[in-house]
Amino acid sequence: QVQRTCEALLDHGFEEICTLEVLLRVHDVRTVTLPLPDFGAEEGSADSTPMASDLSQAEIPNTGNTSVICKTATPPREMAGHTGYLTFATKPRD
């Protein structure tokens, strides 16, 4: 049906025909707690560089927390739904 519509638009002088598929996807949003990684090198050790230590101090304040709380979204494994299509076209002036 979408293909026939696009062919009819072409036959009637439309240009720049673009069709988009629209499908509602409901995601499961949850709050999770993730452990912060321990990269091993501490400030002042031979393995640490000034840039790495500055970056870690700037991004993760020294609060003593060993985890961070994040939001995550997961799509459903099976999706029952109805697909819709939107078709856009341009008709030049004659």
Beta strands, then each sheet from edge to edge (+ up, - down):
strand 1: 15-22
strand 2: 28-35
strand 3: 67-74
strand 4: 84-90
sheet 1: 1+ 4-
sheet 2: 2+ 3-
end
